[in-house]
Amino acid sequence: MIIIQELHQFEDGLRAAQPSLAHDWDGEAWQLNAGRVAELELQEAERLCARIDAAADSVRTVLAGDPLKAMEYAQAAADAQAYQDAGYPKKEVPLSVAAWVVKGRTAKQAAEQILAKADELTDHLLTLRTLRLKAKAQIRAQAAKGNLEQAHSAAAEALVAIRELVSGVSG
């Protein structure tokens, strides 16, 4: 009896298993296809970029809440800014600012708190944007050079930084 291990049946007979998706059969042996290697590396880079985008989307939701609430906050911030720019007129308090005038808080204090919170959110969102775009650029650059290990490392570092951003806000 003859035992043949690690051989696979193909239409033209038995041969060793395809080493990777980047290899082509030349009729006698598997040959690495450099073009396919580059294509697969770029596909992997885009997969890593998609992971970065998904993590950023998740954090953005934690930071800003649902889109309608974010719109509400943006409107309150715009109203508070207009109210501040007008010199805090006592008889012209915007409704979105007046809604925050509770527990002894003046309209001026409410506007200032709304603006401070809006500035904080803007800072967090800009930090998130910077992390996301920088990571994607690094991933693509490393993949284009054939440094997939460094691309994975850049993605891992960015994911940690994104998680730290949200834990720093909620903590």
C-alpha positions as CSV (number, residue, x, y, z in Angstrom):
1,M,0.0,0.0,0.0
2,I,1.2,3.5,-0.9
3,I,0.2,6.4,1.4
4,I,0.4,9.8,-0.1
5,Q,0.0,12.6,2.4
6,E,-0.4,16.3,1.7
7,L,-1.5,15.8,-1.9
8,H,-4.8,17.1,-3.3
9,Q,-6.8,16.0,-6.2
10,F,-7.0,18.6,-9.0
11,E,-8.6,18.1,-12.4
12,D,-5.2,17.3,-13.9
13,G,-4.0,14.9,-11.1
14,L,-2.5,14.9,-7.6
15,R,-0.4,17.8,-6.4
16,A,0.7,19.5,-3.2
17,A,-1.8,21.8,-1.7
18,Q,-1.9,25.4,-2.8
19,P,0.4,27.2,-0.3
20,S,-1.7,30.3,-0.4
21,L,-4.2,32.3,-2.4
22,A,-1.2,34.2,-3.9
23,H,0.2,31.0,-5.6
24,D,-0.6,29.9,-9.1
25,W,0.1,26.4,-10.6
26,D,2.5,26.7,-13.6
27,G,1.9,23.1,-14.7
28,E,4.8,21.7,-12.6
29,A,4.9,23.6,-9.3
30,W,3.2,26.4,-7.3
31,Q,4.6,29.8,-8.1
32,L,4.1,32.9,-6.0
33,N,2.2,35.5,-8.0
34,A,3.6,38.9,-6.9
35,G,0.6,40.8,-8.3
36,R,-1.8,38.7,-6.3
37,V,0.3,39.2,-3.2
38,A,0.0,42.9,-3.6
39,E,-3.7,42.7,-4.3
40,L,-4.3,40.5,-1.2
41,E,-2.2,42.9,1.0
42,L,-4.3,45.8,-0.2
43,Q,-7.5,43.9,0.5
44,E,-6.2,43.1,4.0
45,A,-5.3,46.8,4.5
46,E,-8.9,47.8,3.6
47,R,-10.3,45.2,6.0
48,L,-8.1,46.7,8.7
49,C,-9.3,50.2,7.8
50,A,-12.9,49.0,7.9
51,R,-12.2,47.8,11.5
52,I,-10.9,51.2,12.4
53,D,-13.9,52.9,10.9
54,A,-16.3,50.6,12.8
55,A,-14.6,51.2,16.1
56,A,-14.7,54.9,15.5
57,D,-18.4,54.8,14.6
58,S,-19.1,52.9,17.8
59,V,-17.1,55.4,19.9
60,R,-18.7,58.4,18.1
61,T,-22.1,57.0,19.1
62,V,-21.0,56.7,22.7
63,L,-19.6,60.3,22.6
64,A,-22.5,62.0,20.8
65,G,-25.4,59.7,21.4
66,D,-28.0,59.0,18.8
67,P,-28.0,61.4,15.7
68,L,-31.2,63.2,16.7
69,K,-29.8,63.9,20.2
70,A,-26.6,65.1,18.6
71,M,-28.6,67.5,16.4
72,E,-30.4,68.7,19.5
73,Y,-27.1,69.4,21.2
74,A,-25.7,71.1,18.2
75,Q,-28.8,73.4,18.0
76,A,-28.5,74.2,21.7
77,A,-24.8,75.1,21.3
78,A,-25.6,77.3,18.3
79,D,-28.3,79.0,20.3
80,A,-26.1,79.4,23.3
81,Q,-23.3,80.9,21.1
82,A,-25.7,83.4,19.6
83,Y,-27.0,84.3,23.1
84,Q,-23.5,84.8,24.3
85,D,-22.5,86.8,21.2
86,A,-25.6,89.1,21.9
87,G,-24.3,89.8,25.4
88,Y,-26.8,87.5,27.3
89,P,-29.9,89.6,26.9
90,K,-32.3,88.7,29.8
91,K,-35.4,89.0,27.7
92,E,-34.2,87.0,24.7
93,V,-33.1,83.7,26.2
94,P,-33.3,81.0,23.5
95,L,-35.6,78.1,24.4
96,S,-32.8,75.5,24.2
97,V,-30.8,77.6,26.7
98,A,-33.9,78.3,28.9
99,A,-34.5,74.5,29.1
100,W,-31.2,74.2,31.0
101,V,-32.0,77.0,33.4
102,V,-32.8,74.8,36.4
103,K,-31.8,74.4,40.0
104,G,-30.7,78.0,40.5
105,R,-28.7,78.1,37.3
106,T,-28.9,81.4,35.4
107,A,-29.4,81.7,31.7
108,K,-25.8,82.9,31.4
109,Q,-24.5,79.9,33.4
110,A,-26.7,77.6,31.3
111,A,-25.3,79.0,28.0
112,E,-21.7,78.7,29.3
113,Q,-22.2,75.1,30.4
114,I,-23.8,74.2,27.1
115,L,-20.9,75.8,25.2
116,A,-18.3,74.1,27.5
117,K,-19.9,70.7,26.8
118,A,-20.0,71.4,23.1
119,D,-16.3,72.3,23.1
120,E,-15.5,69.1,25.0
121,L,-17.5,67.0,22.5
122,T,-15.9,68.8,19.6
123,D,-12.4,68.1,21.0
124,H,-13.2,64.4,21.5
125,L,-14.6,64.0,18.0
126,L,-11.6,65.8,16.5
127,T,-9.3,63.5,18.4
128,L,-11.2,60.5,17.2
129,R,-11.1,61.8,13.6
130,T,-7.3,62.3,13.9
131,L,-6.8,58.8,15.3
132,R,-8.9,57.2,12.6
133,L,-7.5,59.0,9.6
134,K,-3.9,58.7,10.8
135,A,-4.3,55.0,11.4
136,K,-5.8,54.4,8.0
137,A,-3.0,56.3,6.3
138,Q,-0.4,54.3,8.2
139,I,-2.2,51.0,7.4
140,R,-2.4,51.7,3.7
141,A,1.2,53.0,3.6
142,Q,2.6,49.9,5.3
143,A,0.5,47.5,3.2
144,A,1.7,49.3,0.0
145,K,5.3,48.6,1.1
146,G,4.4,45.0,1.7
147,N,4.8,45.4,5.5
148,L,1.5,43.7,6.5
149,E,2.8,43.0,10.0
150,Q,3.4,46.8,10.6
151,A,-0.1,47.5,9.1
152,H,-1.6,45.1,11.7
153,S,0.4,46.8,14.4
154,A,-0.8,50.2,13.4
155,A,-4.4,49.0,13.4
156,A,-4.0,47.4,16.8
157,E,-2.4,50.6,18.3
158,A,-5.2,52.7,16.8
159,L,-7.9,50.4,18.2
160,V,-6.4,50.7,21.7
161,A,-6.2,54.5,21.4
162,I,-9.8,54.7,20.2
163,R,-10.9,52.5,23.2
164,E,-8.9,54.7,25.6
165,L,-10.6,57.8,24.2
166,V,-14.0,56.5,25.1
167,S,-13.0,55.1,28.5
168,G,-11.4,58.4,29.4
169,V,-14.7,60.2,28.6
170,S,-17.0,57.8,30.4
171,G,-14.6,57.2,33.3
